[in-house]
Amino acid sequence: MARNNFSYEKRQRELEKKRKAEEKAKRKLEAKNAPADGAEAVQPDGEANGEEEGAAQGEQRSSAAAPSSLA
């Protein structure tokens, strides 16, 4: 009967853990070096972060609508 090669499997698990740890360290480094000066963040699908812009436009609309309702 054939025996399992546990040392090979263990080494593969260790290599996978090492690869994941390196990827995590790379992501953390990229996040640390990312511009934090308020520049627009680009989402993975390529669209700009429009949540803040939408909220600002919504505030402008509500303030513009207020005087017409008072008149």
C-alpha positions as a printed Julia matrix, in Angstrom:
71×3 Matrix{Float64}:
   0.0    0.0     0.0
   1.26   3.51   -0.88
   2.06   5.93    1.9
   1.23   9.62    1.93
   4.11  12.03    1.66
   3.18  14.23    4.63
   6.4   16.22    4.52
   5.61  17.35    0.95
   2.07  18.35    1.93
   3.35  20.2     4.98
   5.9   22.09    2.88
   3.17  23.1     0.42
   1.02  24.43    3.29
   4.0   26.38    4.64
   4.69  27.88    1.2
   1.03  28.89    0.86
   1.1   30.58    4.29
   4.3   32.4     3.35
   2.8   33.59    0.06
  -0.33  34.88    1.78
   1.73  36.66    4.44
   3.81  38.37    1.74
   0.66  39.5    -0.1
  -0.79  40.87    3.13
   2.44  42.75    3.91
   2.41  44.17    0.37
  -1.21  45.37    0.72
  -0.44  46.99    4.07
   2.59  48.76    2.61
   0.56  50.01   -0.35
  -2.18  51.27    1.97
   0.41  53.05    4.09
   1.97  54.73    1.06
  -1.39  55.68   -0.48
  -2.01  59.42   -0.81
  -3.93  60.63    2.23
  -4.19  64.25    1.1
  -7.88  64.0     0.22
  -7.39  63.03   -3.41
 -10.26  61.13   -5.0
 -10.06  57.45   -4.3
 -10.44  55.17   -7.31
 -12.5   52.08   -6.72
 -11.38  48.73   -8.24
 -13.98  48.97  -11.01
 -12.41  52.24  -12.15
 -15.12  54.63  -10.97
 -14.27  57.62   -8.81
 -15.63  57.73   -5.28
 -18.86  59.65   -5.85
 -20.5   59.2    -2.46
 -19.16  62.48   -1.11
 -20.0   64.34   -4.32
 -23.57  63.0    -4.27
 -24.03  64.1    -0.68
 -22.72  67.58   -1.46
 -25.08  67.89   -4.44
 -27.98  66.69   -2.32
 -27.23  69.38    0.26
 -27.16  72.02   -2.47
 -30.51  70.9    -3.81
 -32.13  70.98   -0.39
 -30.77  74.46    0.35
 -31.91  75.71   -3.05
 -35.38  74.24   -2.51
 -35.8   75.85    0.9
 -36.13  79.49   -0.3
 -38.74  78.58   -2.92
 -40.89  76.84   -0.33
 -40.69  79.88    1.98
 -41.75  82.35   -0.72
